[in-house]
Every structure is written in structure tokens, then in C-alpha cells.
């Protein structure tokens, strides 16, 4: 049996839900479609900057860190944009005194600051819940059941 001389190249697409819509991402572009309150669909597309040519950015762990940061950044930006589109034309609540104070102090940078603070808090909570808490529970259970409960990985220095 002959092999097919034309190899089909794999395509890489991913997506995520956004408020009242969906985001689809390829290697060079992403597109977001959101439903407005009146039912109209709004589609926005954006080119993705080419990845850096530096060889160290292709190292396995480093590449993952940059991919994570890029996904987090793109996701937060598109969720914010989708929320703005999905609530367009809706009646806004009167801002509280605290909100007015923050708006006066930080101006147009307020939204970006709030997003960054929420990302830092989310990453810290994720580390606490999925790394430190299981470690502490494991050490507590090891002590409770008569085990040694030493440092992670079972390597003791002495």
C-alpha cells in the first residue's frame, strides 16, 4: 500500500466561553463573538503577535510560563470586552462613593489595575488550594497515622 505523499498538517485551535459568547483562537488570530442585549451578534477579530525568535523562549518550562501568561492575558482581555458588549445599552447603577473615589484617584487605569489585582489574588488562591493545602493535609495525616510526615519528596537533610 502506498503512503500518501501529501501529509495533512495538523491545525491548532482552542476556545473558551466569554460572557454571552465564545472566543476561538488559532496560531495567528483569535475571534470573539458576543450577543448584545438586543440579540445582535458582534464579532471582533485580532491578530496575535508572532512569538519571539529567542531560542530560550522555546525551552519546555519557559515556553509553558509564557503560554500561560499569554492565555491568561488574552482571556482576561476578551472577557472584559465581552462584558462591555453584552451589557451595552443596559441601565447602569449609580456608582458608590468608594467607586467615585477610585475613579477619581486612578482615572482610566482603574479597570486595568482591578484586573491585575484580581489575577494576582486568583493565582495566590490557586497555589494555596492546590499546592499548599494538600501538602499540609498530607503532613497532618501522616502525623496522625504515625508516619514521619517529612518534607515533600521524602528527602530529609540532616
Backbone as JSON, one array per atom type, in Angstrom:
{
  "sequence": "XXXXXXXXXXXXXXXXXXXXXXXXXXXXXXXXXXXXXXXXXXXXXXXXXXXXXXXXXXXXXXXXXXXXXXXXXXXXXXXXXXXXXXXXXXXXXXXXXXXXXXXXXXXXXXXXXXXXXXXXXXXXXXXXXXXXXXXXXXXXXXXXXXXXXXXXXXXXXX",
  "N": [[0.83, -1.17, 0.0], [0.57, 2.18, -0.87], [2.0, 5.09, 0.57], [0.47, 8.18, 1.39], [1.62, 10.88, -0.4], [1.13, 13.55, 0.17], [1.09, 15.08, 3.11], [-1.17, 15.75, 5.66], [-1.29, 18.65, 7.44], [-1.42, 19.25, 10.92], [-3.91, 21.25, 12.55], [-4.19, 23.87, 14.89], [-6.42, 24.83, 17.15], [-8.22, 26.54, 19.66], [-10.48, 27.33, 22.34], [-12.69, 29.34, 24.37], [-15.32, 30.08, 26.68], [-16.95, 33.22, 26.77], [-18.54, 36.11, 28.22], [-21.82, 35.85, 27.29], [-21.06, 34.74, 24.83], [-18.48, 33.39, 22.65], [-14.99, 32.59, 22.35], [-12.58, 31.95, 19.94], [-9.43, 30.64, 19.12], [-6.59, 30.68, 17.03], [-3.34, 29.97, 15.6], [-2.42, 32.43, 14.58], [-4.44, 34.31, 14.83], [-7.3, 35.49, 16.74], [-10.81, 35.18, 17.36], [-13.79, 36.65, 18.55], [-17.13, 36.27, 19.38], [-20.04, 37.85, 20.42], [-23.24, 38.11, 21.95], [-25.38, 40.83, 21.9], [-27.61, 42.67, 24.13], [-29.91, 43.19, 22.58], [-30.01, 41.06, 20.9], [-28.42, 41.06, 18.65], [-25.47, 39.88, 17.01], [-22.07, 40.38, 17.65], [-18.93, 40.44, 16.23], [-15.5, 40.28, 16.82], [-12.2, 40.46, 15.67], [-8.71, 39.68, 16.07], [-5.28, 40.0, 15.42], [-2.59, 37.91, 16.44], [0.39, 38.61, 18.06], [3.52, 37.66, 16.69], [5.42, 34.96, 18.03], [8.33, 35.26, 20.05], [11.66, 35.21, 18.68], [13.74, 34.35, 20.18], [15.79, 31.71, 21.3], [15.69, 30.64, 23.93], [13.09, 31.03, 24.72], [11.75, 28.91, 23.77], [12.28, 26.75, 25.32], [11.15, 23.98, 27.24], [9.89, 24.42, 30.0], [10.0, 27.2, 30.26], [8.66, 28.0, 27.92], [6.11, 27.11, 28.57], [5.44, 28.79, 30.72], [5.35, 31.29, 29.44], [3.29, 30.75, 27.6], [1.16, 30.28, 29.35], [0.94, 32.81, 30.6], [0.3, 34.36, 28.35], [-2.16, 33.19, 27.56], [-3.69, 33.73, 29.82], [-3.67, 36.54, 29.83], [-4.89, 37.15, 27.31], [-7.36, 35.89, 27.71], [-8.45, 37.32, 29.93], [-8.61, 39.88, 28.83], [-10.42, 39.51, 26.68], [-12.69, 38.59, 28.02], [-13.35, 40.84, 29.51], [-13.88, 42.65, 27.39], [-16.08, 41.29, 26.23], [-17.94, 41.46, 28.28], [-18.42, 44.2, 28.31], [-19.6, 44.53, 25.78], [-21.82, 42.81, 26.01], [-23.35, 44.05, 27.95], [-23.97, 46.43, 26.87], [-25.85, 49.33, 26.45], [-27.5, 48.75, 28.53], [-29.05, 49.77, 31.59], [-27.1, 51.54, 33.87], [-25.95, 51.2, 37.26], [-25.96, 53.67, 39.86], [-22.81, 54.93, 40.73], [-21.05, 54.08, 43.75], [-19.79, 55.97, 46.61], [-17.23, 55.07, 47.17], [-16.48, 53.88, 44.72], [-16.51, 56.17, 43.09], [-14.44, 57.59, 44.31], [-12.23, 55.88, 43.75], [-12.27, 56.02, 40.95], [-11.7, 58.69, 40.57], [-9.14, 58.84, 41.71], [-7.56, 56.94, 40.19], [-8.38, 57.13, 37.55], [-8.55, 56.4, 34.07], [-7.04, 54.12, 34.26], [-8.07, 52.45, 36.15], [-9.68, 50.1, 35.65], [-7.82, 48.33, 34.49], [-5.99, 48.08, 36.6], [-7.63, 46.86, 38.55], [-8.2, 44.41, 37.28], [-5.61, 43.28, 37.13], [-4.99, 43.07, 39.89], [-6.97, 41.24, 40.65], [-6.15, 38.99, 39.19], [-3.67, 38.4, 40.4], [-4.56, 37.76, 42.99], [-6.15, 35.53, 42.36], [-4.23, 33.68, 41.35], [-2.64, 33.37, 43.63], [-4.54, 32.24, 45.41], [-5.06, 29.87, 44.01], [-2.58, 28.58, 44.2], [-2.47, 28.25, 46.97], [-4.74, 26.6, 47.45], [-4.33, 24.33, 45.79], [-1.7, 23.5, 46.02], [-0.31, 24.14, 48.53], [-2.29, 23.58, 50.57], [-3.03, 20.77, 50.09], [-0.48, 19.7, 50.68], [-0.11, 20.4, 53.4], [-2.3, 19.06, 54.54], [-1.6, 16.42, 53.92], [0.78, 16.15, 55.42], [-0.29, 16.5, 57.98], [-2.04, 14.31, 58.14], [-0.16, 12.23, 57.92], [1.25, 12.54, 60.3], [-0.82, 12.06, 62.08], [-1.45, 9.41, 61.53], [0.8, 8.12, 62.31], [2.99, 8.24, 60.65], [6.03, 9.62, 59.25], [5.91, 12.13, 57.97], [7.63, 14.0, 56.71], [9.59, 16.41, 54.82], [8.41, 17.53, 51.53], [8.6, 15.08, 48.97], [10.05, 13.34, 50.45], [12.73, 13.56, 51.2], [15.12, 13.97, 53.56], [17.12, 16.29, 55.22], [20.07, 16.3, 57.03]],
  "CA": [[0.0, 0.0, 0.0], [1.37, 3.41, -0.98], [1.74, 6.16, 1.54], [0.01, 9.43, 0.8], [2.74, 11.82, -0.44], [0.71, 14.83, 0.75], [0.73, 14.93, 4.53], [-2.09, 16.76, 6.18], [-0.71, 19.31, 8.6], [-2.41, 19.46, 11.98], [-4.29, 22.62, 12.84], [-4.3, 24.07, 16.32], [-7.43, 25.81, 17.54], [-8.73, 26.39, 21.02], [-11.51, 28.32, 22.6], [-13.23, 29.47, 25.72], [-16.55, 30.84, 26.78], [-16.9, 34.58, 27.29], [-19.9, 36.49, 28.59], [-22.78, 35.86, 26.18], [-20.43, 34.44, 23.56], [-17.4, 32.42, 22.56], [-13.7, 33.03, 21.82], [-11.83, 30.89, 19.27], [-8.07, 31.12, 18.87], [-5.69, 29.88, 16.21], [-1.94, 30.37, 15.8], [-2.13, 33.81, 14.2], [-5.57, 35.21, 15.1], [-8.42, 35.0, 17.53], [-12.08, 35.83, 17.07], [-14.75, 36.59, 19.63], [-18.49, 36.65, 19.0], [-20.83, 38.11, 21.62], [-24.62, 38.53, 21.71], [-25.8, 42.05, 22.61], [-28.93, 42.51, 24.74], [-30.98, 43.23, 21.58], [-29.94, 39.84, 20.1], [-27.44, 41.2, 17.57], [-24.17, 39.26, 17.24], [-20.93, 41.24, 17.36], [-17.7, 39.65, 16.09], [-14.25, 41.05, 16.79], [-11.03, 39.62, 15.41], [-7.45, 40.33, 16.42], [-4.07, 39.24, 15.09], [-1.74, 37.61, 17.59], [1.79, 38.95, 17.78], [4.38, 36.5, 16.48], [6.22, 34.63, 19.2], [9.71, 35.74, 20.0], [12.62, 34.35, 18.0], [14.8, 33.95, 21.09], [15.73, 30.27, 21.5], [15.35, 30.28, 25.3], [11.63, 31.07, 24.89], [11.21, 27.63, 23.29], [12.6, 25.72, 26.28], [9.87, 23.46, 27.73], [9.25, 25.07, 31.14], [9.89, 28.63, 29.94], [7.59, 28.1, 26.92], [4.84, 26.95, 29.29], [5.18, 30.0, 31.5], [4.92, 32.33, 28.51], [1.98, 30.36, 27.05], [0.19, 30.51, 30.42], [0.75, 34.26, 30.75], [-0.4, 34.83, 27.16], [-3.55, 32.74, 27.63], [-4.35, 34.48, 30.89], [-3.84, 37.91, 29.36], [-5.9, 37.16, 26.25], [-8.65, 35.53, 28.31], [-8.97, 38.43, 30.74], [-8.95, 41.0, 27.92], [-11.63, 39.21, 25.91], [-13.84, 38.53, 28.93], [-13.71, 42.23, 29.8], [-14.53, 43.18, 26.19], [-17.39, 40.66, 26.04], [-18.85, 42.02, 29.29], [-18.8, 45.53, 27.85], [-20.53, 44.38, 24.66], [-23.05, 42.15, 26.46], [-24.14, 44.96, 28.79], [-24.12, 47.69, 26.14], [-27.2, 49.85, 26.39], [-28.23, 48.44, 29.76], [-29.02, 50.86, 32.56], [-26.04, 51.36, 34.86], [-26.24, 51.63, 38.61], [-25.25, 54.86, 40.29], [-21.61, 54.5, 41.43], [-20.96, 54.41, 45.17], [-18.76, 56.96, 46.92], [-15.94, 54.4, 47.04], [-16.2, 53.76, 43.29], [-16.19, 57.51, 42.61], [-13.11, 57.91, 44.82], [-11.26, 55.11, 42.97], [-12.26, 56.56, 39.59], [-11.01, 59.99, 40.63], [-7.72, 58.6, 42.03], [-6.84, 56.18, 39.17], [-8.83, 57.52, 36.21], [-8.78, 55.36, 33.07], [-6.25, 52.93, 34.59], [-8.73, 51.7, 37.22], [-10.09, 48.76, 35.22], [-6.61, 47.51, 34.31], [-5.46, 47.8, 37.94], [-8.51, 45.89, 39.19], [-7.99, 43.12, 36.62], [-4.32, 42.76, 37.56], [-5.1, 42.67, 41.29], [-7.77, 40.01, 40.74], [-5.33, 37.89, 38.68], [-2.7, 38.07, 41.44], [-5.29, 37.08, 44.06], [-6.56, 34.22, 41.85], [-3.05, 32.8, 41.29], [-2.27, 33.07, 45.02], [-5.52, 31.29, 45.93], [-4.85, 28.58, 43.34], [-1.4, 27.96, 44.81], [-2.84, 27.86, 48.32], [-5.7, 25.5, 47.44], [-3.92, 23.14, 45.04], [-0.33, 23.09, 46.33], [-0.01, 24.18, 49.96], [-3.3, 22.89, 51.38], [-2.82, 19.31, 50.06], [0.76, 19.38, 51.38], [-0.37, 20.49, 54.83], [-3.21, 17.96, 54.91], [-0.81, 15.19, 53.88], [1.67, 16.12, 56.58], [-1.12, 16.32, 59.17], [-2.49, 12.91, 58.15], [0.99, 11.38, 58.19], [1.48, 12.62, 61.74], [-1.96, 11.45, 62.75], [-1.41, 7.96, 61.31], [2.06, 7.58, 62.8], [4.05, 8.34, 59.65], [7.03, 10.65, 59.55], [5.42, 13.44, 57.5], [8.77, 14.88, 56.47], [9.45, 17.38, 53.74], [7.89, 16.97, 50.27], [9.54, 14.24, 48.25], [10.6, 12.37, 51.37], [14.17, 13.72, 51.37], [15.44, 14.69, 54.78], [18.5, 16.77, 55.32], [20.36, 16.15, 58.43]],
  "C": [[0.88, 1.24, 0.0], [0.98, 4.39, 0.12], [1.32, 7.41, 0.79], [1.16, 10.44, 0.8], [2.39, 13.19, 0.17], [0.28, 14.59, 2.19], [-0.19, 16.07, 4.94], [-1.47, 17.34, 7.45], [-1.79, 19.49, 9.66], [-2.7, 20.95, 12.16], [-4.54, 22.73, 14.34], [-5.28, 25.19, 16.61], [-7.86, 25.5, 18.96], [-9.78, 27.45, 21.25], [-11.88, 28.37, 24.06], [-14.52, 30.26, 25.66], [-16.24, 32.24, 27.3], [-18.33, 34.96, 27.61], [-20.77, 36.63, 27.35], [-22.12, 35.56, 24.84], [-19.34, 33.4, 23.66], [-16.16, 33.07, 21.95], [-13.04, 31.81, 21.19], [-10.48, 31.46, 18.88], [-7.3, 30.13, 18.01], [-4.27, 30.35, 16.47], [-1.7, 31.84, 15.53], [-3.24, 34.8, 14.52], [-6.5, 34.61, 16.15], [-9.66, 35.8, 17.16], [-13.02, 35.61, 18.24], [-16.11, 37.04, 19.1], [-19.33, 36.72, 20.27], [-22.22, 38.56, 21.21], [-24.94, 39.74, 22.57], [-27.19, 41.83, 23.21], [-30.08, 42.52, 23.73], [-30.95, 42.01, 20.66], [-28.93, 39.89, 18.97], [-26.12, 40.54, 17.97], [-23.06, 40.2, 16.79], [-19.69, 40.36, 17.32], [-16.5, 40.58, 16.01], [-13.11, 40.07, 16.55], [-9.77, 40.41, 15.73], [-6.3, 39.41, 16.01], [-3.26, 39.04, 16.37], [-0.31, 37.91, 17.19], [2.6, 37.67, 17.64], [5.22, 36.24, 17.72], [7.67, 35.03, 18.97], [10.63, 34.72, 19.33], [13.74, 33.88, 18.93], [14.7, 32.47, 21.42], [15.34, 29.86, 22.92], [13.85, 30.31, 25.56], [10.97, 29.8, 24.39], [11.56, 26.49, 24.23], [11.31, 25.28, 26.96], [9.23, 24.21, 28.89], [9.02, 26.56, 30.86], [8.75, 28.85, 28.95], [6.23, 28.01, 27.6], [4.46, 28.17, 30.09], [4.67, 31.11, 30.59], [3.55, 32.01, 27.9], [0.88, 30.6, 28.08], [-0.12, 32.0, 30.56], [-0.01, 34.84, 29.56], [-1.88, 34.43, 27.18], [-4.32, 33.51, 28.68], [-4.64, 35.91, 30.46], [-4.94, 38.02, 28.31], [-7.28, 36.87, 26.82], [-9.26, 36.67, 29.11], [-9.41, 39.6, 29.85], [-10.26, 40.72, 27.19], [-12.86, 39.08, 26.8], [-14.3, 39.93, 29.29], [-14.42, 42.86, 28.6], [-15.93, 42.6, 26.0], [-18.4, 41.2, 27.06], [-19.32, 43.41, 28.88], [-19.81, 45.45, 26.72], [-21.87, 43.83, 25.14], [-23.93, 43.05, 27.31], [-24.37, 46.31, 28.13], [-25.59, 48.1, 26.09], [-28.04, 49.54, 27.62], [-28.07, 49.59, 30.74], [-27.97, 50.56, 33.62], [-26.5, 51.85, 36.22], [-25.45, 52.91, 38.92], [-24.02, 54.41, 41.08], [-21.62, 54.93, 42.9], [-19.87, 55.45, 45.39], [-17.38, 56.36, 46.77], [-15.54, 54.26, 45.57], [-15.83, 55.12, 42.68], [-14.79, 57.93, 43.06], [-12.04, 57.18, 44.0], [-11.15, 55.66, 41.55], [-11.51, 57.89, 39.54], [-9.5, 59.79, 40.84], [-6.95, 57.96, 40.88], [-7.25, 56.49, 37.74], [-9.07, 56.32, 35.3], [-8.03, 54.06, 33.38], [-6.94, 52.02, 35.59], [-9.08, 50.28, 36.81], [-8.89, 47.83, 35.08], [-6.01, 47.13, 35.67], [-6.31, 46.74, 38.63], [-8.35, 44.5, 38.58], [-6.68, 42.5, 37.09], [-4.35, 42.3, 39.02], [-5.89, 41.37, 41.41], [-7.0, 38.81, 40.2], [-4.32, 37.45, 39.74], [-3.39, 37.3, 42.58], [-5.7, 35.68, 43.6], [-5.4, 33.24, 41.8], [-2.63, 32.41, 42.7], [-3.24, 32.06, 45.64], [-5.36, 29.91, 45.3], [-3.65, 27.85, 43.95], [-1.71, 27.47, 46.22], [-3.71, 26.61, 48.3], [-5.15, 24.21, 46.83], [-2.48, 22.71, 45.29], [-0.13, 23.01, 47.84], [-1.01, 23.41, 50.81], [-3.16, 21.37, 51.3], [-1.54, 18.88, 50.78], [0.54, 19.37, 52.88], [-1.28, 19.36, 55.31], [-2.45, 16.64, 54.92], [0.12, 15.06, 55.06], [0.88, 15.88, 57.87], [-1.58, 14.87, 59.27], [-1.34, 11.95, 58.45], [1.31, 11.38, 59.68], [0.4, 11.92, 62.53], [-1.92, 9.93, 62.66], [-0.08, 7.34, 61.71], [3.18, 7.6, 61.78], [5.01, 9.45, 60.02], [6.58, 12.02, 59.08], [6.53, 14.45, 57.29], [8.52, 15.85, 55.34], [8.94, 16.73, 52.46], [8.96, 16.18, 49.55], [10.24, 13.23, 49.13], [12.1, 12.48, 51.59], [14.41, 14.54, 52.61], [16.88, 15.12, 54.75], [18.89, 16.7, 56.79], [21.77, 16.28, 58.73]]
}
